[in-house]
Structures are given as C-alpha cells and as structure tokens.
Amino acid sequence: MFDLDSYLKELDLFYGSGRIAEVEGYLKKGLKDAASSGDDGAVFGILNELMGYYRGSSRYEECIICMKEAFKMADSMGIVGSLSYGTLLLNGATGYRAAGRYQEAERLYKEAYEVLLRWIPKTDYRMAALHNNLSLLYGETGRLEKAKDELVRAMHIIKEIDGAGAEVAITHTNLGNICFQLKQIQEGTEHMKEAVRRFEAEPDQKDSHYASALAGLGEAYFHSGNLEESIKYYEKALKEIEGTYGENDYYRVTLGNLETVKDLQKRRCSVRIQRISGLDIAREYFTTYGKPMLQNKYREYAERIAAGLVGEGSECLGFDDAYSSDHDYGPGFCLWLEKRDYEAIGAQLSEDYKSLPGEFMGFPARNATDYGQNRVGVFEIGDFYQRLAGCRNAPALESQWLNIPQEALCAATNGEVFVDRLGEFTKRREAFLSCPERVRLKWLAEALGRTAQAGQYNYGRSRLRGDKGAMYFSLSEFIKGAVEIAYLLNNIYMPFYKWRMRGMEAFTCLLELKPALTELMELEPGDASMEERMEAICRMLVKELNRQGISSSRDSFLESQQQEICKIIREMNRK
C-alpha cells in the first residue's frame, strides 16, 4: 500500500523549505506511484493536493482538470456524500472561484455545506473555512454585506476552537479586505493589524494567508497616507508570496500595488522638497524639451503652434500640493494647432510628444488615469474646447452660454499659455472669458433664488420639523448658492466644487465671505445661531449688489434681489 501520511509530510517539507519548483514533479510522481500500487484513496488524496498546487500557481484549467478527475474517482469509490467528498466539494468550489467561474463555485459551496452538515457540527473549524470561502465569493461578485456576514459567522466559530490561531488570523485578514471595499477603513485597518500580530506570534502557523495579511496592512497604511509603512508591508508580502508560490497572479497584483505606492511617494517627496507648482513643472518641461523639439523637427510650423497648460486638474488653477500628485500629475504640457496644421502634422507630433523624457526635475512621468488621459499632449484648438466646454468656439447665442456649466468655463480658461505667436488659441480663450453681461445676470438671478429658498425659507421650516437630514441639505444648498453668487460678483468662473473655497482667495470683493462661511460650516444643524449667521451672509451679498449698482434694494431676502435683477434683464430686452 502507498504510505500517504509519509508522502504528505515530505510534501510539507518541500513547501516549508521553499522548493516550490519541485512540488509539481513530486505530486505527479506520487500520483503515478499510488496508482501503480492500486491505492485509490491515496490517488484521491494526491489529486486534492495537486488541485491546491495548481490553484495557488494560478494554473486554473489544470486545477479544474484534476478536480473533475477527483469527482470521477469519488463516484467510482462510492464515497459521494462522505466527509472526504465534502472536502473535495469545498476544494473544487475554491478552484472554480479562483478561476472566476462563480456560478459553479457557489453551487459547489452550497452542496459542500449540506454534505458537511451531515458529518460535522456547525461549530467545527471546517464550517468556518466554508463560511470564509463563501465570503470571498460574495466579495468577488459584489455582494459585500453578505460577504461580511459570512466572515462574522466564521469568526464566531473559530474563536471558540483551541489552537485555531492561524484561522482567526486568516478571518481577520478577510474581514479587513471586505471592510476596505465597504469603505470602513478604520475597522479594516484594525482587522489587518490583528491578523499580522497573530501570524507573527505563531511563526509555525504562517502560510500564504500571512502574505495576504501583510498586503492588507500595506493597503491600510496607504489609505491612511503612511506611505513608508505601506511600502514596508507590501515588500514583506511579496517575499512571502514568492517564497510560497513564486511569481503568480497575486504576486504581480501585489507588485503593481507596491509600485503605485512608491510612485506616489516619489511624487510627494518631489513636491515637498522642491516646492514647485505643476504649472512651473509644465513650463520648464516645455522650455527644456518641447520648444527644442518644435524648433528642430517642426521649424516650418513652430511659430504657428501654441503651448501651455490649460484645463482640468489642480495644477491648472495653481492649487496643486503633495496630495495632488497621486493621479493625472507630472511633467506634461499642451500643444494647440489650427485644424489645417493639425491635419498635416498632428499624428507625427503626437508620437514625438510621447517620446519626450518621462522623468523631469525628479518627477516621474505623468501617472494618468483613464479620465485624465487627454489633459496634456497635442490638440486641434477646436477639439480642445469642444472637450472642455462642449463647443469649438465661444457661443454666439445667450442660450448656448447658459447651457455651459461655469466649472467647464473655468477649466477652459484657467492655467497659462506659455507661447502663442499666431494668437489663434489666445483669441478663442479670450472669447470664452468674455461672458455676456446678460448671461452673468441670469446666472446671478437663478443663484439668488436658489439660495433664498434653501437658507432663508427651507432651513427654518426643516428645523421646526426636527428634520435633521433636510437641514443638512438646505445648509449645503445655501452654501453652494452663496459661493456661486460671490464668484459671479467677482466676475470669476466658479471652479470644480472641491476648489471653490480655495478659489475665493482670488476675490477682489466679498473678502469677508470665506471666513463667514467657514464659521457657519463649523456649526451643527439646529444650532441656535445658524439662521442669524445665514442672514448675516445674505446681508453681505446684498451690500455688494448695492455697491456694484446691480440692485438698489436693501432687502436682505434674496428672492427680492432676484426680482430686482430680473427687472434689469427685462429692461435690457427692451433695448
């Protein structure tokens, strides 16, 4: 008879000593020897081990082939429905899950649950393993709350089992990963710390799950902004994965995460050390590489090409900092061409632009997301404005102006033009900056009405009802409206929402509004002084309307001011 116990002990030595390359050969020879001895039970056991090896090596088709052979053997051996069969179902389901065949995996997990229940109690550690695996399946198919519920069930079981330290650690790891997906970052971090602590307290219990815990802690530190610790744990995870399974899919995913964190760390260090803005980087990059390229390769067109940095992104507003460098940031500039020039040289110029050095002044190449792919490079002027503002030229009709969001106009007119000897790009840019007065007044009237409704009417009614949610929404709309009015009174296009408070630093009037709004936002909805403070802000806005001669009314109710502006618009219509 084949000595399966001794065989499996030696197999453990292969894994323990890092002799991964020898495992497949050892398992295949074992299969052959067990078959020659006529020991079907040993063949069945080794097939299960080979399934696990192929699964861990990301060789899923070979894993499934072994699984199907094991099911055939189970049928011929008459062990369908046995405890061993339940274990096979569990391993097979895990193989299908790893291969992304989720329907088949879920079917086998449920069948395994029914089989195992016949042989073991619900409190057995093997049931905990099943709950763990079901959780992974639910997580991978987007059913995150169900995934977390399964893990909680598993944890209740294994915490009561003596000697289950490794299983508790594994479950903490899995709970941490689910919490991250549910954006429960603090809870997820605590689970990962506990998982690593338990694994390191019992070195002999470490397995591939230890690597998952290390990688999870790397992710936790990334979320918290501690990049040094994140790198440390991702590197430890890589060593563990390589030592156990070699450079499999999980190794490559973890390596990709590590490289992302290192890239971000490098960008943040460069920003902090050099204290240089994104616009400065772009300008210097153009001067160093872009301008010589145009002069050497496109001498005939060089004087007709405009260059600069305009569009989306904090660097175009001058608001970038160390945290801005995590995406869509790095050396890059825009080249703008008229249509006929773009048709003649645009394709080749784009290729030459892409070949410019990737690293500059210590900053890695621009780390663009899918959304940020077209922020720098070579553009036909009309196409550039079409993407940002929805039209190739500044609108001719008032209705067209009103259909463009102010933040889009901000993106189309911000930044800096480094050179434009032809003047075509600058001409279109200035046209987008020249918003008609009637359009500004219509935006202003609409914002005044919205702000009055939110802060001077609906907030108070919501407070009387005790409707805290409605108070939050009313307050939010009031702040948004007050800020929009302020931008319009300063004749500045309002930027994307996350930059609106920062953008108020450029105001030449209503300088007192930002601190007043800041104080307002520090109060809890329902605070006794909230309505009084909102009224003070409304009076502030009315005072500026009066100063600019837009309204002569001193009524602090903003809907009254809206009516005053509507009168002006009607007068303009008559002329």
ZAMARGU-4260 file (C-alpha; in steps of 0.2 Angstrom, whole numbers, plus 5000, padded with zeros to 4 digits):
<rodrens>
0) 5000/5000/5000 | 5005/5018/4997 | 5011/5027/5013 | 5000/5043/5010 | 5004/5050/5028
5) 5023/5049/5025 | 5021/5056/5007 | 5011/5071/5013 | 5024/5075/5027 | 5038/5076/5014
10) 5027/5087/5003 | 5025/5099/5018 | 5045/5099/5018 | 5045/5105/5000 | 5034/5120/5004
15) 5042/5124/5020 | 5060/5124/5013 | 5054/5135/4998 | 5057/5121/4985 | 5042/5126/4975
20) 5049/5122/4958 | 5050/5103/4964 | 5032/5102/4970 | 5023/5098/4954 | 5035/5084/4949
25) 5034/5077/4966 | 5015/5077/4966 | 5014/5069/4948 | 5026/5055/4953 | 5016/5052/4969
30) 5000/5050/4958 | 5009/5038/4947 | 5016/5028/4962 | 4999/5027/4971 | 4990/5022/4955
35) 5003/5008/4952 | 5000/5002/4970 | 4981/5001/4967 | 4978/5013/4981 | 4963/5023/4975
40) 4962/5033/4992 | 4980/5039/4990 | 4977/5044/4972 | 4961/5054/4978 | 4971/5062/4991
45) 4986/5067/4980 | 4973/5074/4967 | 4966/5086/4980 | 4984/5092/4984 | 4988/5094/4965
50) 4972/5104/4964 | 4978/5116/4978 | 4995/5117/4970 | 4988/5122/4953 | 4976/5134/4961
55) 4990/5143/4970 | 5000/5144/4955 | 4986/5152/4945 | 4985/5137/4933 | 4966/5136/4934
60) 4962/5125/4920 | 4974/5112/4926 | 4966/5113/4943 | 4949/5110/4936 | 4955/5095/4926
65) 4962/5087/4942 | 4945/5092/4951 | 4935/5083/4938 | 4946/5068/4939 | 4944/5068/4958
70) 4925/5068/4956 | 4925/5053/4944 | 4936/5044/4957 | 4924/5048/4971 | 4910/5041/4961
75) 4919/5025/4957 | 4925/5023/4975 | 4907/5025/4982 | 4911/5040/4993 | 4899/5053/4986
80) 4891/5061/5001 | 4905/5056/5013 | 4916/5068/5023 | 4930/5067/5011 | 4918/5071/4997
85) 4913/5086/5006 | 4931/5092/5007 | 4933/5089/4988 | 4917/5099/4985 | 4925/5113/4996
90) 4942/5112/4987 | 4933/5111/4970 | 4922/5127/4973 | 4938/5136/4978 | 4946/5131/4962
95) 4931/5137/4952 | 4931/5154/4962 | 4949/5157/4959 | 4946/5154/4940 | 4932/5167/4940
100) 4918/5154/4937 | 4907/5160/4951 | 4891/5151/4947 | 4899/5134/4948 | 4909/5139/4963
105) 4893/5145/4973 | 4884/5129/4968 | 4898/5118/4975 | 4900/5128/4991 | 4881/5126/4994
110) 4882/5107/4991 | 4898/5106/5002 | 4888/5115/5016 | 4874/5102/5015 | 4887/5087/5015
115) 4897/5093/5029 | 4882/5096/5040 | 4879/5078/5040 | 4896/5074/5047 | 4902/5088/5057
120) 4894/5101/5069 | 4891/5119/5064 | 4904/5124/5076 | 4918/5114/5068 | 4933/5124/5060
125) 4929/5116/5043 | 4912/5125/5043 | 4922/5141/5047 | 4933/5138/5032 | 4917/5136/5021
130) 4910/5152/5028 | 4927/5161/5024 | 4927/5154/5006 | 4908/5159/5003 | 4913/5176/5009
135) 4927/5178/4996 | 4915/5173/4983 | 4902/5185/4988 | 4915/5199/4989 | 4922/5195/4972
140) 4904/5196/4965 | 4900/5212/4973 | 4889/5206/4987 | 4899/5214/5001 | 4887/5215/5015
145) 4884/5196/5013 | 4902/5193/5012 | 4905/5202/5029 | 4891/5192/5037 | 4899/5176/5032
150) 4915/5181/5039 | 4907/5186/5055 | 4899/5168/5056 | 4916/5161/5053 | 4924/5171/5067
155) 4911/5166/5080 | 4916/5148/5076 | 4934/5148/5076 | 4937/5160/5091 | 4930/5146/5102
160) 4942/5132/5095 | 4958/5129/5104 | 4974/5130/5093 | 4965/5140/5079 | 4976/5155/5080
165) 4980/5154/5061 | 4962/5153/5056 | 4957/5168/5067 | 4971/5177/5058 | 4965/5172/5041
170) 4947/5178/5045 | 4954/5195/5052 | 4963/5197/5035 | 4947/5193/5025 | 4937/5204/5036
175) 4949/5218/5034 | 4948/5216/5015 | 4929/5217/5015 | 4929/5232/5026 | 4941/5241/5014
180) 4929/5238/5000 | 4914/5244/5011 | 4925/5260/5014 | 4925/5255/5033 | 4944/5260/5033
185) 4947/5261/5052 | 4938/5244/5055 | 4948/5236/5041 | 4964/5243/5047 | 4961/5235/5065
190) 4957/5218/5057 | 4974/5218/5047 | 4984/5223/5062 | 4977/5209/5072 | 4979/5197/5058
195) 4998/5201/5056 | 5000/5201/5075 | 4993/5184/5077 | 5003/5176/5062 | 5019/5184/5069
200) 5015/5177/5087 | 5014/5160/5079 | 5028/5158/5066 | 5025/5140/5063 | 5007/5144/5058
205) 5012/5156/5044 | 5006/5151/5026 | 5000/5160/5011 | 4987/5169/5021 | 5001/5178/5030
210) 5006/5187/5014 | 4988/5192/5012 | 4988/5200/5029 | 5004/5209/5025 | 4997/5216/5009
215) 4981/5221/5018 | 4991/5230/5031 | 5000/5238/5016 | 4984/5244/5009 | 4978/5250/5026
220) 4993/5261/5028 | 4991/5268/5010 | 4973/5273/5015 | 4980/5282/5030 | 4993/5291/5020
225) 5008/5282/5029 | 5017/5278/5013 | 5033/5272/5021 | 5024/5259/5031 | 5013/5254/5016
230) 5029/5250/5006 | 5037/5241/5020 | 5022/5229/5022 | 5019/5227/5003 | 5038/5222/5001
235) 5036/5209/5015 | 5021/5202/5007 | 5030/5200/4990 | 5044/5190/4999 | 5031/5178/5007
240) 5021/5176/4991 | 5037/5172/4981 | 5043/5160/4994 | 5027/5150/4994 | 5020/5151/4976
245) 5033/5160/4965 | 5028/5175/4954 | 5010/5170/4952 | 4995/5182/4948 | 4994/5188/4966
250) 5012/5192/4966 | 5010/5203/4951 | 4995/5212/4958 | 5004/5215/4974 | 5020/5221/4965
255) 5008/5233/4955 | 5001/5240/4971 | 5019/5242/4978 | 5025/5251/4963 | 5009/5263/4964
260) 5014/5267/4982 | 5032/5270/4978 | 5027/5281/4963 | 5016/5291/4974 | 5029/5293/4987
265) 5042/5299/4975 | 5029/5312/4968 | 5025/5319/4985 | 5044/5320/4990 | 5047/5329/4974
270) 5033/5342/4978 | 5038/5344/4996 | 5057/5346/4993 | 5056/5357/4978 | 5041/5367/4982
275) 5037/5369/4964 | 5020/5370/4956 | 5013/5359/4942 | 5012/5375/4931 | 5031/5378/4934
280) 5035/5360/4930 | 5025/5361/4914 | 5033/5377/4909 | 5051/5371/4912 | 5047/5354/4904
285) 5041/5364/4888 | 5056/5375/4888 | 5068/5361/4891 | 5061/5348/4879 | 5045/5354/4870
290) 5052/5370/4862 | 5068/5362/4856 | 5058/5348/4848 | 5047/5361/4839 | 5062/5371/4833
295) 5072/5356/4827 | 5058/5345/4819 | 5044/5357/4815 | 5053/5373/4810 | 5040/5377/4797
300) 5026/5376/4810 | 5035/5381/4826 | 5028/5399/4826 | 5011/5393/4822 | 5009/5381/4837
305) 5003/5387/4854 | 5009/5379/4870 | 5004/5380/4889 | 4994/5371/4902 | 4975/5374/4902
310) 4961/5363/4908 | 4956/5351/4922 | 4967/5347/4936 | 4973/5357/4952 | 4989/5362/4944
315) 4980/5372/4931 | 4972/5383/4945 | 4988/5384/4954 | 4981/5373/4969 | 4991/5358/4967
320) 5001/5351/4983 | 5009/5335/4988 | 4992/5326/4988 | 4988/5331/4971 | 5002/5321/4964
325) 4993/5304/4966 | 4985/5305/4949 | 4985/5314/4932 | 5000/5323/4938 | 5018/5325/4932
330) 5028/5333/4918 | 5017/5337/4903 | 5010/5352/4893 | 4998/5356/4879 | 5002/5360/4861
335) 4987/5368/4851 | 4986/5368/4832 | 4974/5376/4820 | 4964/5362/4810 | 4974/5363/4794
340) 4991/5362/4804 | 4984/5348/4815 | 4979/5338/4799 | 4996/5340/4792 | 5007/5336/4807
345) 4996/5331/4822 | 4999/5312/4821 | 5018/5313/4820 | 5019/5327/4833 | 5009/5317/4845
350) 5021/5302/4843 | 5036/5314/4845 | 5027/5321/4861 | 5025/5304/4868 | 5044/5300/4866
355) 5049/5315/4876 | 5059/5310/4893 | 5047/5303/4905 | 5056/5309/4921 | 5059/5328/4924
360) 5066/5338/4939 | 5064/5322/4949 | 5046/5320/4945 | 5041/5303/4936 | 5031/5303/4920
365) 5013/5309/4921 | 5003/5295/4930 | 4987/5297/4920 | 4970/5288/4925 | 4958/5284/4911
370) 4949/5300/4914 | 4965/5310/4914 | 4972/5303/4898 | 4969/5319/4887 | 4974/5333/4898
375) 4991/5335/4890 | 4998/5332/4873 | 4994/5338/4855 | 4977/5345/4851 | 4967/5354/4837
380) 4961/5370/4845 | 4943/5367/4842 | 4943/5349/4848 | 4951/5355/4864 | 4937/5367/4868
385) 4924/5355/4862 | 4930/5343/4875 | 4931/5356/4890 | 4916/5367/4886 | 4905/5357/4874
390) 4908/5369/4859 | 4923/5373/4847 | 4921/5392/4849 | 4914/5404/4862 | 4895/5404/4860
395) 4886/5416/4849 | 4869/5414/4857 | 4864/5418/4875 | 4855/5401/4877 | 4872/5392/4872
400) 4881/5401/4886 | 4868/5397/4899 | 4870/5378/4894 | 4888/5378/4899 | 4892/5374/4917
405) 4903/5388/4925 | 4916/5375/4931 | 4918/5370/4912 | 4921/5388/4908 | 4933/5389/4922
410) 4943/5373/4915 | 4943/5381/4898 | 4950/5397/4903 | 4962/5394/4918 | 4980/5389/4918
415) 4994/5398/4907 | 4998/5400/4889 | 5017/5399/4888 | 5019/5404/4869 | 5006/5409/4856
420) 5014/5419/4842 | 5000/5415/4830 | 4987/5421/4843 | 4973/5409/4837 | 4972/5400/4853
425) 4973/5415/4864 | 4959/5424/4854 | 4947/5409/4857 | 4952/5408/4875 | 4948/5427/4877
430) 4931/5425/4869 | 4927/5411/4882 | 4932/5423/4895 | 4921/5437/4889 | 4904/5431/4895
435) 4890/5442/4891 | 4883/5453/4905 | 4865/5447/4902 | 4871/5429/4905 | 4880/5434/4921
440) 4864/5442/4927 | 4853/5427/4923 | 4865/5416/4932 | 4865/5428/4947 | 4846/5429/4947
445) 4845/5410/4947 | 4858/5408/4961 | 4849/5421/4972 | 4833/5412/4971 | 4840/5395/4975
450) 4850/5402/4990 | 4835/5411/4997 | 4824/5395/4996 | 4837/5385/5004 | 4844/5396/5018
455) 4830/5409/5021 | 4815/5398/5019 | 4818/5379/5019 | 4831/5378/5033 | 4820/5386/5046
460) 4805/5375/5041 | 4816/5360/5042 | 4822/5365/5059 | 4804/5367/5066 | 4800/5349/5060
465) 4816/5342/5068 | 4821/5335/5051 | 4840/5335/5053 | 4843/5327/5035 | 4833/5342/5027
470) 4843/5354/5037 | 4859/5347/5031 | 4853/5348/5013 | 4846/5365/5015 | 4863/5371/5023
475) 4873/5363/5009 | 4862/5372/4995 | 4863/5388/5004 | 4882/5387/5005 | 4884/5382/4987
480) 4872/5396/4981 | 4881/5409/4992 | 4898/5404/4984 | 4891/5405/4967 | 4884/5422/4969
485) 4901/5428/4976 | 4910/5421/4961 | 4898/5430/4949 | 4900/5446/4958 | 4919/5444/4957
490) 4917/5441/4938 | 4926/5424/4940 | 4921/5407/4933 | 4917/5396/4948 | 4929/5380/4948
495) 4925/5362/4952 | 4917/5360/4969 | 4932/5354/4979 | 4942/5370/4974 | 4928/5383/4977
500) 4934/5388/4994 | 4952/5389/4989 | 4947/5399/4973 | 4939/5413/4984 | 4957/5418/4988
505) 4957/5427/4971 | 4942/5438/4976 | 4943/5457/4975 | 4927/5459/4984 | 4917/5450/4997
510) 4933/5445/5006 | 4924/5443/5022 | 4913/5429/5015 | 4925/5415/5016 | 4928/5416/5035
515) 4909/5419/5037 | 4905/5403/5028 | 4919/5393/5037 | 4912/5398/5054 | 4894/5393/5048
520) 4901/5376/5042 | 4908/5373/5060 | 4891/5373/5067 | 4879/5358/5069 | 4862/5359/5060
525) 4850/5366/5073 | 4862/5377/5081 | 4853/5392/5088 | 4864/5405/5079 | 4863/5396/5062
530) 4849/5406/5054 | 4856/5423/5061 | 4873/5419/5053 | 4864/5414/5036 | 4855/5431/5037
535) 4872/5440/5040 | 4879/5432/5024 | 4864/5437/5014 | 4866/5455/5020 | 4884/5454/5015
540) 4879/5448/4997 | 4865/5462/4996 | 4878/5475/5001 | 4889/5470/4987 | 4875/5470/4975
545) 4871/5488/4980 | 4889/5493/4979 | 4891/5487/4961 | 4874/5496/4956 | 4866/5479/4951
550) 4852/5482/4964 | 4846/5497/4974 | 4836/5487/4986 | 4842/5484/5003 | 4830/5470/5007
555) 4841/5455/5014 | 4828/5442/5007 | 4837/5436/4992 | 4822/5432/4982 | 4818/5451/4982
560) 4836/5454/4975 | 4832/5441/4962 | 4817/5451/4956 | 4827/5467/4955 | 4839/5458/4943
565) 4825/5451/4933 | 4819/5469/4931 | 4836/5474/4924 | 4836/5459/4912 | 4819/5465/4906
570) 4825/5482/4903 | 4840/5476/4893 | 4827/5465/4882 | 4818/5481/4878 | 4833/5490/4871
</rodrens>
